[in-house]
Amino acid sequence: MATRTRTRTRANEPQPRARVAALQRVARDTVAEMKKITWPDRETTRNLTLVVIAISVVLGLLLGGVDAAFVRLWSIF
């Protein structure tokens, strides 16, 4: 049984200039979208960071407590 190997033709390959043009278009679109972003001010960023840290600490303590309870239950049985 003979097997066929696929060969790439020039028609299927993107041209180098088309690739460069596509990358330039992506870069321009990215810069344009970044300019549309409304970035938070320093105070908002600080407050939201503190909220994330506080929630992380609370959840860490909660999960640590649950883990400690399971360890004690496991040692009883």
Chimera marker file (.cmm) of the C-alpha trace (Angstrom):
<marker_set name="trace">
<marker id="1" x="0.000" y="0.000" z="0.000" r="1" g="1" b="0" radius="0.5"/>
<marker id="2" x="1.455" y="3.286" z="-1.037" r="1" g="1" b="0" radius="0.5"/>
<marker id="3" x="1.221" y="6.294" z="1.215" r="1" g="1" b="0" radius="0.5"/>
<marker id="4" x="0.926" y="9.824" z="0.063" r="1" g="1" b="0" radius="0.5"/>
<marker id="5" x="2.922" y="12.600" z="1.541" r="1" g="1" b="0" radius="0.5"/>
<marker id="6" x="1.504" y="16.048" z="1.600" r="1" g="1" b="0" radius="0.5"/>
<marker id="7" x="3.543" y="18.669" z="-0.065" r="1" g="1" b="0" radius="0.5"/>
<marker id="8" x="3.122" y="22.329" z="0.606" r="1" g="1" b="0" radius="0.5"/>
<marker id="9" x="2.617" y="24.505" z="-2.360" r="1" g="1" b="0" radius="0.5"/>
<marker id="10" x="3.557" y="28.127" z="-2.644" r="1" g="1" b="0" radius="0.5"/>
<marker id="11" x="-0.097" y="29.094" z="-2.950" r="1" g="1" b="0" radius="0.5"/>
<marker id="12" x="-0.829" y="27.789" z="0.562" r="1" g="1" b="0" radius="0.5"/>
<marker id="13" x="2.022" y="29.643" z="2.255" r="1" g="1" b="0" radius="0.5"/>
<marker id="14" x="1.467" y="33.258" z="3.306" r="1" g="1" b="0" radius="0.5"/>
<marker id="15" x="3.789" y="35.702" z="1.651" r="1" g="1" b="0" radius="0.5"/>
<marker id="16" x="6.385" y="37.369" z="3.919" r="1" g="1" b="0" radius="0.5"/>
<marker id="17" x="4.994" y="40.839" z="3.180" r="1" g="1" b="0" radius="0.5"/>
<marker id="18" x="1.491" y="39.698" z="4.066" r="1" g="1" b="0" radius="0.5"/>
<marker id="19" x="2.772" y="38.353" z="7.380" r="1" g="1" b="0" radius="0.5"/>
<marker id="20" x="4.524" y="41.616" z="8.191" r="1" g="1" b="0" radius="0.5"/>
<marker id="21" x="1.439" y="43.608" z="7.241" r="1" g="1" b="0" radius="0.5"/>
<marker id="22" x="-0.727" y="41.392" z="9.441" r="1" g="1" b="0" radius="0.5"/>
<marker id="23" x="1.629" y="41.830" z="12.400" r="1" g="1" b="0" radius="0.5"/>
<marker id="24" x="1.681" y="45.591" z="11.894" r="1" g="1" b="0" radius="0.5"/>
<marker id="25" x="-2.119" y="45.652" z="11.829" r="1" g="1" b="0" radius="0.5"/>
<marker id="26" x="-2.275" y="43.643" z="15.064" r="1" g="1" b="0" radius="0.5"/>
<marker id="27" x="0.223" y="46.011" z="16.715" r="1" g="1" b="0" radius="0.5"/>
<marker id="28" x="-1.750" y="49.096" z="15.614" r="1" g="1" b="0" radius="0.5"/>
<marker id="29" x="-5.022" y="47.580" z="16.821" r="1" g="1" b="0" radius="0.5"/>
<marker id="30" x="-3.458" y="46.671" z="20.168" r="1" g="1" b="0" radius="0.5"/>
<marker id="31" x="-2.139" y="50.195" z="20.712" r="1" g="1" b="0" radius="0.5"/>
<marker id="32" x="-5.530" y="51.653" z="19.760" r="1" g="1" b="0" radius="0.5"/>
<marker id="33" x="-7.328" y="49.389" z="22.240" r="1" g="1" b="0" radius="0.5"/>
<marker id="34" x="-4.841" y="50.193" z="25.015" r="1" g="1" b="0" radius="0.5"/>
<marker id="35" x="-5.566" y="53.902" z="24.533" r="1" g="1" b="0" radius="0.5"/>
<marker id="36" x="-9.291" y="53.264" z="25.085" r="1" g="1" b="0" radius="0.5"/>
<marker id="37" x="-8.741" y="51.785" z="28.552" r="1" g="1" b="0" radius="0.5"/>
<marker id="38" x="-9.719" y="53.894" z="31.541" r="1" g="1" b="0" radius="0.5"/>
<marker id="39" x="-7.065" y="53.049" z="34.094" r="1" g="1" b="0" radius="0.5"/>
<marker id="40" x="-7.951" y="53.318" z="37.816" r="1" g="1" b="0" radius="0.5"/>
<marker id="41" x="-6.305" y="55.976" z="39.930" r="1" g="1" b="0" radius="0.5"/>
<marker id="42" x="-3.746" y="55.159" z="42.617" r="1" g="1" b="0" radius="0.5"/>
<marker id="43" x="-6.246" y="55.211" z="45.502" r="1" g="1" b="0" radius="0.5"/>
<marker id="44" x="-8.665" y="52.827" z="43.797" r="1" g="1" b="0" radius="0.5"/>
<marker id="45" x="-5.832" y="50.472" z="42.934" r="1" g="1" b="0" radius="0.5"/>
<marker id="46" x="-4.586" y="50.494" z="46.531" r="1" g="1" b="0" radius="0.5"/>
<marker id="47" x="-8.067" y="49.898" z="47.953" r="1" g="1" b="0" radius="0.5"/>
<marker id="48" x="-8.804" y="47.014" z="45.611" r="1" g="1" b="0" radius="0.5"/>
<marker id="49" x="-5.393" y="45.495" z="46.337" r="1" g="1" b="0" radius="0.5"/>
<marker id="50" x="-6.119" y="45.628" z="50.068" r="1" g="1" b="0" radius="0.5"/>
<marker id="51" x="-9.494" y="43.958" z="49.490" r="1" g="1" b="0" radius="0.5"/>
<marker id="52" x="-7.844" y="41.133" z="47.544" r="1" g="1" b="0" radius="0.5"/>
<marker id="53" x="-5.201" y="40.662" z="50.256" r="1" g="1" b="0" radius="0.5"/>
<marker id="54" x="-7.835" y="40.659" z="53.023" r="1" g="1" b="0" radius="0.5"/>
<marker id="55" x="-10.010" y="38.111" z="51.227" r="1" g="1" b="0" radius="0.5"/>
<marker id="56" x="-6.951" y="35.937" z="50.580" r="1" g="1" b="0" radius="0.5"/>
<marker id="57" x="-5.979" y="36.013" z="54.267" r="1" g="1" b="0" radius="0.5"/>
<marker id="58" x="-9.523" y="35.201" z="55.422" r="1" g="1" b="0" radius="0.5"/>
<marker id="59" x="-9.857" y="32.314" z="52.978" r="1" g="1" b="0" radius="0.5"/>
<marker id="60" x="-6.400" y="31.044" z="53.920" r="1" g="1" b="0" radius="0.5"/>
<marker id="61" x="-7.322" y="31.043" z="57.600" r="1" g="1" b="0" radius="0.5"/>
<marker id="62" x="-10.647" y="29.369" z="56.851" r="1" g="1" b="0" radius="0.5"/>
<marker id="63" x="-9.066" y="26.629" z="54.764" r="1" g="1" b="0" radius="0.5"/>
<marker id="64" x="-6.296" y="26.192" z="57.338" r="1" g="1" b="0" radius="0.5"/>
<marker id="65" x="-8.914" y="25.767" z="60.070" r="1" g="1" b="0" radius="0.5"/>
<marker id="66" x="-10.853" y="23.220" z="58.038" r="1" g="1" b="0" radius="0.5"/>
<marker id="67" x="-7.619" y="21.347" z="57.325" r="1" g="1" b="0" radius="0.5"/>
<marker id="68" x="-6.671" y="21.346" z="61.021" r="1" g="1" b="0" radius="0.5"/>
<marker id="69" x="-10.136" y="20.038" z="61.922" r="1" g="1" b="0" radius="0.5"/>
<marker id="70" x="-9.835" y="17.200" z="59.427" r="1" g="1" b="0" radius="0.5"/>
<marker id="71" x="-6.363" y="16.326" z="60.723" r="1" g="1" b="0" radius="0.5"/>
<marker id="72" x="-7.716" y="16.093" z="64.275" r="1" g="1" b="0" radius="0.5"/>
<marker id="73" x="-10.697" y="14.034" z="63.134" r="1" g="1" b="0" radius="0.5"/>
<marker id="74" x="-8.390" y="11.742" z="61.194" r="1" g="1" b="0" radius="0.5"/>
<marker id="75" x="-6.135" y="11.215" z="64.211" r="1" g="1" b="0" radius="0.5"/>
<marker id="76" x="-9.143" y="10.280" z="66.391" r="1" g="1" b="0" radius="0.5"/>
<marker id="77" x="-10.207" y="7.485" z="64.050" r="1" g="1" b="0" radius="0.5"/>
<link id1="1" id2="2" r="1" g="1" b="0" radius="0.2"/>
<link id1="2" id2="3" r="1" g="1" b="0" radius="0.2"/>
<link id1="3" id2="4" r="1" g="1" b="0" radius="0.2"/>
<link id1="4" id2="5" r="1" g="1" b="0" radius="0.2"/>
<link id1="5" id2="6" r="1" g="1" b="0" radius="0.2"/>
<link id1="6" id2="7" r="1" g="1" b="0" radius="0.2"/>
<link id1="7" id2="8" r="1" g="1" b="0" radius="0.2"/>
<link id1="8" id2="9" r="1" g="1" b="0" radius="0.2"/>
<link id1="9" id2="10" r="1" g="1" b="0" radius="0.2"/>
<link id1="10" id2="11" r="1" g="1" b="0" radius="0.2"/>
<link id1="11" id2="12" r="1" g="1" b="0" radius="0.2"/>
<link id1="12" id2="13" r="1" g="1" b="0" radius="0.2"/>
<link id1="13" id2="14" r="1" g="1" b="0" radius="0.2"/>
<link id1="14" id2="15" r="1" g="1" b="0" radius="0.2"/>
<link id1="15" id2="16" r="1" g="1" b="0" radius="0.2"/>
<link id1="16" id2="17" r="1" g="1" b="0" radius="0.2"/>
<link id1="17" id2="18" r="1" g="1" b="0" radius="0.2"/>
<link id1="18" id2="19" r="1" g="1" b="0" radius="0.2"/>
<link id1="19" id2="20" r="1" g="1" b="0" radius="0.2"/>
<link id1="20" id2="21" r="1" g="1" b="0" radius="0.2"/>
<link id1="21" id2="22" r="1" g="1" b="0" radius="0.2"/>
<link id1="22" id2="23" r="1" g="1" b="0" radius="0.2"/>
<link id1="23" id2="24" r="1" g="1" b="0" radius="0.2"/>
<link id1="24" id2="25" r="1" g="1" b="0" radius="0.2"/>
<link id1="25" id2="26" r="1" g="1" b="0" radius="0.2"/>
<link id1="26" id2="27" r="1" g="1" b="0" radius="0.2"/>
<link id1="27" id2="28" r="1" g="1" b="0" radius="0.2"/>
<link id1="28" id2="29" r="1" g="1" b="0" radius="0.2"/>
<link id1="29" id2="30" r="1" g="1" b="0" radius="0.2"/>
<link id1="30" id2="31" r="1" g="1" b="0" radius="0.2"/>
<link id1="31" id2="32" r="1" g="1" b="0" radius="0.2"/>
<link id1="32" id2="33" r="1" g="1" b="0" radius="0.2"/>
<link id1="33" id2="34" r="1" g="1" b="0" radius="0.2"/>
<link id1="34" id2="35" r="1" g="1" b="0" radius="0.2"/>
<link id1="35" id2="36" r="1" g="1" b="0" radius="0.2"/>
<link id1="36" id2="37" r="1" g="1" b="0" radius="0.2"/>
<link id1="37" id2="38" r="1" g="1" b="0" radius="0.2"/>
<link id1="38" id2="39" r="1" g="1" b="0" radius="0.2"/>
<link id1="39" id2="40" r="1" g="1" b="0" radius="0.2"/>
<link id1="40" id2="41" r="1" g="1" b="0" radius="0.2"/>
<link id1="41" id2="42" r="1" g="1" b="0" radius="0.2"/>
<link id1="42" id2="43" r="1" g="1" b="0" radius="0.2"/>
<link id1="43" id2="44" r="1" g="1" b="0" radius="0.2"/>
<link id1="44" id2="45" r="1" g="1" b="0" radius="0.2"/>
<link id1="45" id2="46" r="1" g="1" b="0" radius="0.2"/>
<link id1="46" id2="47" r="1" g="1" b="0" radius="0.2"/>
<link id1="47" id2="48" r="1" g="1" b="0" radius="0.2"/>
<link id1="48" id2="49" r="1" g="1" b="0" radius="0.2"/>
<link id1="49" id2="50" r="1" g="1" b="0" radius="0.2"/>
<link id1="50" id2="51" r="1" g="1" b="0" radius="0.2"/>
<link id1="51" id2="52" r="1" g="1" b="0" radius="0.2"/>
<link id1="52" id2="53" r="1" g="1" b="0" radius="0.2"/>
<link id1="53" id2="54" r="1" g="1" b="0" radius="0.2"/>
<link id1="54" id2="55" r="1" g="1" b="0" radius="0.2"/>
<link id1="55" id2="56" r="1" g="1" b="0" radius="0.2"/>
<link id1="56" id2="57" r="1" g="1" b="0" radius="0.2"/>
<link id1="57" id2="58" r="1" g="1" b="0" radius="0.2"/>
<link id1="58" id2="59" r="1" g="1" b="0" radius="0.2"/>
<link id1="59" id2="60" r="1" g="1" b="0" radius="0.2"/>
<link id1="60" id2="61" r="1" g="1" b="0" radius="0.2"/>
<link id1="61" id2="62" r="1" g="1" b="0" radius="0.2"/>
<link id1="62" id2="63" r="1" g="1" b="0" radius="0.2"/>
<link id1="63" id2="64" r="1" g="1" b="0" radius="0.2"/>
<link id1="64" id2="65" r="1" g="1" b="0" radius="0.2"/>
<link id1="65" id2="66" r="1" g="1" b="0" radius="0.2"/>
<link id1="66" id2="67" r="1" g="1" b="0" radius="0.2"/>
<link id1="67" id2="68" r="1" g="1" b="0" radius="0.2"/>
<link id1="68" id2="69" r="1" g="1" b="0" radius="0.2"/>
<link id1="69" id2="70" r="1" g="1" b="0" radius="0.2"/>
<link id1="70" id2="71" r="1" g="1" b="0" radius="0.2"/>
<link id1="71" id2="72" r="1" g="1" b="0" radius="0.2"/>
<link id1="72" id2="73" r="1" g="1" b="0" radius="0.2"/>
<link id1="73" id2="74" r="1" g="1" b="0" radius="0.2"/>
<link id1="74" id2="75" r="1" g="1" b="0" radius="0.2"/>
<link id1="75" id2="76" r="1" g="1" b="0" radius="0.2"/>
<link id1="76" id2="77" r="1" g="1" b="0" radius="0.2"/>
</marker_set>
